[in-house]
Amino acid sequence: MATNKRVFTLRLSDEVFDKIGILATKEHRSMTNYIEYVLIQHLEQVEKEKGRIDTGQSQ
């Protein structure tokens, strides 16, 4: 099934890349999935504290 997701590149130092890899492994996730999970969790936390972020798109 096709997904409608945008893709972008992250420029990370080797140390940060390695740390993310370690955390992803501990959570039994791929690095990509872990980064996505962390970003979504952060967005939810910010919106809980500061209100919905309006992107101009209907949901």
PyMOL Python script that loads the backbone (N, CA, C, O; Angstrom):
from pymol import cmd

cmd.read_pdbstr("""\
ATOM      1  N   MET A   1       0.850  -1.179   0.000  1.00  0.00           N
ATOM      2  CA  MET A   1       0.000   0.000   0.000  1.00  0.00           C
ATOM      3  C   MET A   1       0.892   1.238   0.000  1.00  0.00           C
ATOM      4  O   MET A   1       1.812   1.352   0.810  1.00  0.00           O
ATOM      5  N   ALA A   2       0.616   2.141  -0.897  1.00  0.00           N
ATOM      6  CA  ALA A   2       1.413   3.361  -1.007  1.00  0.00           C
ATOM      7  C   ALA A   2       1.072   4.322   0.128  1.00  0.00           C
ATOM      8  O   ALA A   2      -0.064   4.377   0.599  1.00  0.00           O
ATOM      9  N   THR A   3       2.066   5.065   0.547  1.00  0.00           N
ATOM     10  CA  THR A   3       1.844   6.081   1.570  1.00  0.00           C
ATOM     11  C   THR A   3       2.119   7.454   0.981  1.00  0.00           C
ATOM     12  O   THR A   3       2.869   7.592   0.014  1.00  0.00           O
ATOM     13  N   ASN A   4       1.515   8.444   1.564  1.00  0.00           N
ATOM     14  CA  ASN A   4       1.704   9.815   1.111  1.00  0.00           C
ATOM     15  C   ASN A   4       2.568  10.532   2.148  1.00  0.00           C
ATOM     16  O   ASN A   4       2.066  11.335   2.935  1.00  0.00           O
ATOM     17  N   LYS A   5       3.840  10.246   2.143  1.00  0.00           N
ATOM     18  CA  LYS A   5       4.753  10.839   3.114  1.00  0.00           C
ATOM     19  C   LYS A   5       5.893  11.527   2.389  1.00  0.00           C
ATOM     20  O   LYS A   5       6.381  11.037   1.371  1.00  0.00           O
ATOM     21  N   ARG A   6       6.310  12.658   2.915  1.00  0.00           N
ATOM     22  CA  ARG A   6       7.466  13.357   2.374  1.00  0.00           C
ATOM     23  C   ARG A   6       8.735  12.764   2.975  1.00  0.00           C
ATOM     24  O   ARG A   6       8.721  12.224   4.080  1.00  0.00           O
ATOM     25  N   VAL A   7       9.808  12.873   2.244  1.00  0.00           N
ATOM     26  CA  VAL A   7      11.091  12.341   2.683  1.00  0.00           C
ATOM     27  C   VAL A   7      12.093  13.483   2.693  1.00  0.00           C
ATOM     28  O   VAL A   7      12.088  14.331   1.800  1.00  0.00           O
ATOM     29  N   PHE A   8      12.952  13.503   3.703  1.00  0.00           N
ATOM     30  CA  PHE A   8      14.006  14.506   3.753  1.00  0.00           C
ATOM     31  C   PHE A   8      15.259  13.898   4.338  1.00  0.00           C
ATOM     32  O   PHE A   8      15.223  12.836   4.959  1.00  0.00           O
ATOM     33  N   THR A   9      16.365  14.583   4.134  1.00  0.00           N
ATOM     34  CA  THR A   9      17.656  14.101   4.602  1.00  0.00           C
ATOM     35  C   THR A   9      18.046  14.834   5.872  1.00  0.00           C
ATOM     36  O   THR A   9      17.846  16.043   5.991  1.00  0.00           O
ATOM     37  N   LEU A  10      18.599  14.100   6.811  1.00  0.00           N
ATOM     38  CA  LEU A  10      19.149  14.697   8.027  1.00  0.00           C
ATOM     39  C   LEU A  10      20.659  14.672   7.936  1.00  0.00           C
ATOM     40  O   LEU A  10      21.247  13.667   7.536  1.00  0.00           O
ATOM     41  N   ARG A  11      21.285  15.767   8.304  1.00  0.00           N
ATOM     42  CA  ARG A  11      22.744  15.805   8.369  1.00  0.00           C
ATOM     43  C   ARG A  11      23.125  15.694   9.837  1.00  0.00           C
ATOM     44  O   ARG A  11      22.941  16.633  10.611  1.00  0.00           O
ATOM     45  N   LEU A  12      23.646  14.557  10.203  1.00  0.00           N
ATOM     46  CA  LEU A  12      23.977  14.273  11.593  1.00  0.00           C
ATOM     47  C   LEU A  12      25.442  13.883  11.707  1.00  0.00           C
ATOM     48  O   LEU A  12      26.006  13.255  10.810  1.00  0.00           O
ATOM     49  N   SER A  13      26.039  14.261  12.813  1.00  0.00           N
ATOM     50  CA  SER A  13      27.401  13.802  13.065  1.00  0.00           C
ATOM     51  C   SER A  13      27.358  12.299  13.317  1.00  0.00           C
ATOM     52  O   SER A  13      26.310  11.742  13.647  1.00  0.00           O
ATOM     53  N   ASP A  14      28.495  11.660  13.160  1.00  0.00           N
ATOM     54  CA  ASP A  14      28.574  10.219  13.420  1.00  0.00           C
ATOM     55  C   ASP A  14      28.151   9.897  14.848  1.00  0.00           C
ATOM     56  O   ASP A  14      27.479   8.895  15.091  1.00  0.00           O
ATOM     57  N   GLU A  15      28.545  10.747  15.790  1.00  0.00           N
ATOM     58  CA  GLU A  15      28.208  10.497  17.197  1.00  0.00           C
ATOM     59  C   GLU A  15      26.698  10.523  17.419  1.00  0.00           C
ATOM     60  O   GLU A  15      26.154   9.641  18.085  1.00  0.00           O
ATOM     61  N   VAL A  16      26.023  11.522  16.870  1.00  0.00           N
ATOM     62  CA  VAL A  16      24.566  11.613  17.022  1.00  0.00           C
ATOM     63  C   VAL A  16      23.896  10.438  16.316  1.00  0.00           C
ATOM     64  O   VAL A  16      22.973   9.830  16.859  1.00  0.00           O
ATOM     65  N   PHE A  17      24.358  10.118  15.113  1.00  0.00           N
ATOM     66  CA  PHE A  17      23.823   8.986  14.360  1.00  0.00           C
ATOM     67  C   PHE A  17      23.940   7.699  15.177  1.00  0.00           C
ATOM     68  O   PHE A  17      22.987   6.926  15.276  1.00  0.00           O
ATOM     69  N   ASP A  18      25.109   7.480  15.755  1.00  0.00           N
ATOM     70  CA  ASP A  18      25.338   6.274  16.561  1.00  0.00           C
ATOM     71  C   ASP A  18      24.444   6.239  17.800  1.00  0.00           C
ATOM     72  O   ASP A  18      23.921   5.185  18.161  1.00  0.00           O
ATOM     73  N   LYS A  19      24.270   7.392  18.448  1.00  0.00           N
ATOM     74  CA  LYS A  19      23.414   7.444  19.645  1.00  0.00           C
ATOM     75  C   LYS A  19      21.967   7.131  19.286  1.00  0.00           C
ATOM     76  O   LYS A  19      21.297   6.395  20.010  1.00  0.00           O
ATOM     77  N   ILE A  20      21.480   7.679  18.180  1.00  0.00           N
ATOM     78  CA  ILE A  20      20.119   7.386  17.741  1.00  0.00           C
ATOM     79  C   ILE A  20      19.983   5.899  17.433  1.00  0.00           C
ATOM     80  O   ILE A  20      18.968   5.284  17.759  1.00  0.00           O
ATOM     81  N   GLY A  21      21.001   5.324  16.806  1.00  0.00           N
ATOM     82  CA  GLY A  21      20.985   3.895  16.511  1.00  0.00           C
ATOM     83  C   GLY A  21      20.887   3.047  17.765  1.00  0.00           C
ATOM     84  O   GLY A  21      20.162   2.052  17.789  1.00  0.00           O
ATOM     85  N   ILE A  22      21.601   3.428  18.792  1.00  0.00           N
ATOM     86  CA  ILE A  22      21.560   2.692  20.065  1.00  0.00           C
ATOM     87  C   ILE A  22      20.167   2.780  20.679  1.00  0.00           C
ATOM     88  O   ILE A  22      19.620   1.771  21.122  1.00  0.00           O
ATOM     89  N   LEU A  23      19.588   3.987  20.708  1.00  0.00           N
ATOM     90  CA  LEU A  23      18.246   4.156  21.276  1.00  0.00           C
ATOM     91  C   LEU A  23      17.206   3.405  20.459  1.00  0.00           C
ATOM     92  O   LEU A  23      16.304   2.786  21.023  1.00  0.00           O
ATOM     93  N   ALA A  24      17.325   3.453  19.135  1.00  0.00           N
ATOM     94  CA  ALA A  24      16.381   2.737  18.274  1.00  0.00           C
ATOM     95  C   ALA A  24      16.444   1.235  18.536  1.00  0.00           C
ATOM     96  O   ALA A  24      15.413   0.567  18.614  1.00  0.00           O
ATOM     97  N   THR A  25      17.638   0.718  18.668  1.00  0.00           N
ATOM     98  CA  THR A  25      17.805  -0.708  18.934  1.00  0.00           C
ATOM     99  C   THR A  25      17.164  -1.096  20.262  1.00  0.00           C
ATOM    100  O   THR A  25      16.510  -2.134  20.358  1.00  0.00           O
ATOM    101  N   LYS A  26      17.350  -0.267  21.282  1.00  0.00           N
ATOM    102  CA  LYS A  26      16.743  -0.544  22.592  1.00  0.00           C
ATOM    103  C   LYS A  26      15.223  -0.561  22.519  1.00  0.00           C
ATOM    104  O   LYS A  26      14.571  -1.281  23.275  1.00  0.00           O
ATOM    105  N   GLU A  27      14.654   0.231  21.611  1.00  0.00           N
ATOM    106  CA  GLU A  27      13.196   0.289  21.438  1.00  0.00           C
ATOM    107  C   GLU A  27      12.700  -0.713  20.389  1.00  0.00           C
ATOM    108  O   GLU A  27      11.507  -0.760  20.087  1.00  0.00           O
ATOM    109  N   HIS A  28      13.620  -1.514  19.835  1.00  0.00           N
ATOM    110  CA  HIS A  28      13.286  -2.501  18.800  1.00  0.00           C
ATOM    111  C   HIS A  28      12.632  -1.834  17.585  1.00  0.00           C
ATOM    112  O   HIS A  28      11.637  -2.323  17.050  1.00  0.00           O
ATOM    113  N   ARG A  29      13.214  -0.709  17.162  1.00  0.00           N
ATOM    114  CA  ARG A  29      12.711   0.037  16.017  1.00  0.00           C
ATOM    115  C   ARG A  29      13.855   0.270  15.034  1.00  0.00           C
ATOM    116  O   ARG A  29      15.029   0.227  15.403  1.00  0.00           O
ATOM    117  N   SER A  30      13.493   0.515  13.784  1.00  0.00           N
ATOM    118  CA  SER A  30      14.509   0.949  12.831  1.00  0.00           C
ATOM    119  C   SER A  30      14.861   2.397  13.184  1.00  0.00           C
ATOM    120  O   SER A  30      14.112   3.070  13.893  1.00  0.00           O
ATOM    121  N   MET A  31      15.986   2.860  12.692  1.00  0.00           N
ATOM    122  CA  MET A  31      16.362   4.260  12.966  1.00  0.00           C
ATOM    123  C   MET A  31      15.340   5.217  12.391  1.00  0.00           C
ATOM    124  O   MET A  31      14.952   6.183  13.049  1.00  0.00           O
ATOM    125  N   THR A  32      14.898   4.960  11.167  1.00  0.00           N
ATOM    126  CA  THR A  32      13.911   5.836  10.540  1.00  0.00           C
ATOM    127  C   THR A  32      12.627   5.866  11.355  1.00  0.00           C
ATOM    128  O   THR A  32      12.078   6.937  11.613  1.00  0.00           O
ATOM    129  N   ASN A  33      12.154   4.712  11.754  1.00  0.00           N
ATOM    130  CA  ASN A  33      10.931   4.632  12.545  1.00  0.00           C
ATOM    131  C   ASN A  33      11.108   5.315  13.888  1.00  0.00           C
ATOM    132  O   ASN A  33      10.192   5.986  14.362  1.00  0.00           O
ATOM    133  N   TYR A  34      12.268   5.158  14.510  1.00  0.00           N
ATOM    134  CA  TYR A  34      12.518   5.780  15.803  1.00  0.00           C
ATOM    135  C   TYR A  34      12.538   7.306  15.696  1.00  0.00           C
ATOM    136  O   TYR A  34      11.957   7.998  16.532  1.00  0.00           O
ATOM    137  N   ILE A  35      13.203   7.825  14.671  1.00  0.00           N
ATOM    138  CA  ILE A  35      13.255   9.283  14.477  1.00  0.00           C
ATOM    139  C   ILE A  35      11.843   9.818  14.246  1.00  0.00           C
ATOM    140  O   ILE A  35      11.466  10.842  14.814  1.00  0.00           O
ATOM    141  N   GLU A  36      11.069   9.131  13.419  1.00  0.00           N
ATOM    142  CA  GLU A  36       9.678   9.538  13.176  1.00  0.00           C
ATOM    143  C   GLU A  36       8.884   9.529  14.474  1.00  0.00           C
ATOM    144  O   GLU A  36       8.146  10.475  14.751  1.00  0.00           O
ATOM    145  N   TYR A  37       9.024   8.477  15.270  1.00  0.00           N
ATOM    146  CA  TYR A  37       8.331   8.342  16.549  1.00  0.00           C
ATOM    147  C   TYR A  37       8.687   9.493  17.495  1.00  0.00           C
ATOM    148  O   TYR A  37       7.807  10.091  18.113  1.00  0.00           O
ATOM    149  N   VAL A  38       9.972   9.794  17.600  1.00  0.00           N
ATOM    150  CA  VAL A  38      10.425  10.854  18.503  1.00  0.00           C
ATOM    151  C   VAL A  38       9.870  12.213  18.060  1.00  0.00           C
ATOM    152  O   VAL A  38       9.425  13.002  18.894  1.00  0.00           O
ATOM    153  N   LEU A  39       9.896  12.486  16.764  1.00  0.00           N
ATOM    154  CA  LEU A  39       9.379  13.754  16.265  1.00  0.00           C
ATOM    155  C   LEU A  39       7.880  13.890  16.506  1.00  0.00           C
ATOM    156  O   LEU A  39       7.407  14.956  16.902  1.00  0.00           O
ATOM    157  N   ILE A  40       7.141  12.826  16.271  1.00  0.00           N
ATOM    158  CA  ILE A  40       5.696  12.872  16.510  1.00  0.00           C
ATOM    159  C   ILE A  40       5.400  13.074  17.986  1.00  0.00           C
ATOM    160  O   ILE A  40       4.517  13.854  18.340  1.00  0.00           O
ATOM    161  N   GLN A  41       6.134  12.376  18.854  1.00  0.00           N
ATOM    162  CA  GLN A  41       5.949  12.556  20.303  1.00  0.00           C
ATOM    163  C   GLN A  41       6.230  14.002  20.710  1.00  0.00           C
ATOM    164  O   GLN A  41       5.502  14.575  21.521  1.00  0.00           O
ATOM    165  N   HIS A  42       7.277  14.584  20.151  1.00  0.00           N
ATOM    166  CA  HIS A  42       7.632  15.970  20.478  1.00  0.00           C
ATOM    167  C   HIS A  42       6.530  16.928  20.005  1.00  0.00           C
ATOM    168  O   HIS A  42       6.137  17.831  20.744  1.00  0.00           O
ATOM    169  N   LEU A  43       6.037  16.734  18.789  1.00  0.00           N
ATOM    170  CA  LEU A  43       4.948  17.584  18.298  1.00  0.00           C
ATOM    171  C   LEU A  43       3.720  17.490  19.188  1.00  0.00           C
ATOM    172  O   LEU A  43       3.093  18.506  19.486  1.00  0.00           O
ATOM    173  N   GLU A  44       3.369  16.290  19.614  1.00  0.00           N
ATOM    174  CA  GLU A  44       2.225  16.109  20.509  1.00  0.00           C
ATOM    175  C   GLU A  44       2.446  16.839  21.830  1.00  0.00           C
ATOM    176  O   GLU A  44       1.520  17.455  22.357  1.00  0.00           O
ATOM    177  N   GLN A  45       3.661  16.776  22.367  1.00  0.00           N
ATOM    178  CA  GLN A  45       3.977  17.452  23.626  1.00  0.00           C
ATOM    179  C   GLN A  45       3.870  18.972  23.467  1.00  0.00           C
ATOM    180  O   GLN A  45       3.289  19.645  24.319  1.00  0.00           O
ATOM    181  N   VAL A  46       4.420  19.506  22.395  1.00  0.00           N
ATOM    182  CA  VAL A  46       4.360  20.953  22.153  1.00  0.00           C
ATOM    183  C   VAL A  46       2.917  21.400  21.997  1.00  0.00           C
ATOM    184  O   VAL A  46       2.522  22.417  22.566  1.00  0.00           O
ATOM    185  N   GLU A  47       2.122  20.657  21.235  1.00  0.00           N
ATOM    186  CA  GLU A  47       0.723  21.044  21.042  1.00  0.00           C
ATOM    187  C   GLU A  47      -0.074  20.927  22.334  1.00  0.00           C
ATOM    188  O   GLU A  47      -1.007  21.699  22.554  1.00  0.00           O
ATOM    189  N   LYS A  48       0.275  19.986  23.177  1.00  0.00           N
ATOM    190  CA  LYS A  48      -0.404  19.853  24.472  1.00  0.00           C
ATOM    191  C   LYS A  48      -0.107  21.070  25.345  1.00  0.00           C
ATOM    192  O   LYS A  48      -0.989  21.567  26.047  1.00  0.00           O
ATOM    193  N   GLU A  49       1.127  21.543  25.300  1.00  0.00           N
ATOM    194  CA  GLU A  49       1.543  22.672  26.133  1.00  0.00           C
ATOM    195  C   GLU A  49       1.145  24.026  25.546  1.00  0.00           C
ATOM    196  O   GLU A  49       0.783  24.941  26.286  1.00  0.00           O
ATOM    197  N   LYS A  50       1.213  24.156  24.208  1.00  0.00           N
ATOM    198  CA  LYS A  50       1.054  25.473  23.591  1.00  0.00           C
ATOM    199  C   LYS A  50      -0.128  25.585  22.641  1.00  0.00           C
ATOM    200  O   LYS A  50      -0.384  26.659  22.097  1.00  0.00           O
ATOM    201  N   GLY A  51      -0.847  24.495  22.436  1.00  0.00           N
ATOM    202  CA  GLY A  51      -1.989  24.513  21.530  1.00  0.00           C
ATOM    203  C   GLY A  51      -1.615  23.990  20.153  1.00  0.00           C
ATOM    204  O   GLY A  51      -0.448  23.821  19.799  1.00  0.00           O
ATOM    205  N   ARG A  52      -2.667  23.749  19.409  1.00  0.00           N
ATOM    206  CA  ARG A  52      -2.510  23.155  18.079  1.00  0.00           C
ATOM    207  C   ARG A  52      -1.660  24.041  17.176  1.00  0.00           C
ATOM    208  O   ARG A  52      -1.773  25.267  17.195  1.00  0.00           O
ATOM    209  N   ILE A  53      -0.815  23.399  16.393  1.00  0.00           N
ATOM    210  CA  ILE A  53       0.004  24.093  15.398  1.00  0.00           C
ATOM    211  C   ILE A  53      -0.797  24.098  14.100  1.00  0.00           C
ATOM    212  O   ILE A  53      -1.051  23.042  13.520  1.00  0.00           O
ATOM    213  N   ASP A  54      -1.193  25.274  13.648  1.00  0.00           N
ATOM    214  CA  ASP A  54      -2.013  25.388  12.443  1.00  0.00           C
ATOM    215  C   ASP A  54      -1.123  25.391  11.209  1.00  0.00           C
ATOM    216  O   ASP A  54      -0.318  26.300  11.007  1.00  0.00           O
ATOM    217  N   THR A  55      -1.282  24.360  10.391  1.00  0.00           N
ATOM    218  CA  THR A  55      -0.494  24.241   9.159  1.00  0.00           C
ATOM    219  C   THR A  55      -1.257  24.784   7.960  1.00  0.00           C
ATOM    220  O   THR A  55      -0.717  24.844   6.855  1.00  0.00           O
ATOM    221  N   GLY A  56      -2.505  25.177   8.168  1.00  0.00           N
ATOM    222  CA  GLY A  56      -3.308  25.669   7.064  1.00  0.00           C
ATOM    223  C   GLY A  56      -3.961  24.558   6.258  1.00  0.00           C
ATOM    224  O   GLY A  56      -4.636  24.823   5.263  1.00  0.00           O
ATOM    225  N   GLN A  57      -3.764  23.333   6.678  1.00  0.00           N
ATOM    226  CA  GLN A  57      -4.359  22.174   5.993  1.00  0.00           C
ATOM    227  C   GLN A  57      -5.456  21.616   6.876  1.00  0.00           C
ATOM    228  O   GLN A  57      -5.296  21.534   8.094  1.00  0.00           O
ATOM    229  N   SER A  58      -6.561  21.234   6.276  1.00  0.00           N
ATOM    230  CA  SER A  58      -7.633  20.633   7.060  1.00  0.00           C
ATOM    231  C   SER A  58      -7.265  19.195   7.406  1.00  0.00           C
ATOM    232  O   SER A  58      -6.567  18.529   6.641  1.00  0.00           O
ATOM    233  N   GLN A  59      -7.730  18.719   8.547  1.00  0.00           N
ATOM    234  CA  GLN A  59      -7.413  17.355   8.969  1.00  0.00           C
ATOM    235  C   GLN A  59      -8.650  16.537   9.129  1.00  0.00           C
ATOM    236  O   GLN A  59      -8.571  15.360   9.480  1.00  0.00           O
TER     237      GLN A  59
END
""", "prot")
cmd.dss("prot")
cmd.show_as("cartoon", "prot")
cmd.util.cbc("prot")
cmd.orient("prot")
